């Protein structure tokens, strides 16, 4: 069975659980699909992309979260 079929069934399982309002099952199936996707060559770069994105957001929000000493408080 190819990895694409496993990812597809994990996504379908998550959708079925979400439709049946079983949040725990939906989360487990979604995480399984994510882990399977990261294991593929196409998804191998995903952790690096997420890291770069979060680093950019952190740098952009730094002036807001670390205000100067003259701030009211």
Secondary structure by P-SEA (a helix, b strand, c coil): ccaaaaaaaaaaaaaaaaaacaaaaaaaaaaaaaaaaaacccccaaaaaaaaaaaaaaaaacccccccccccc
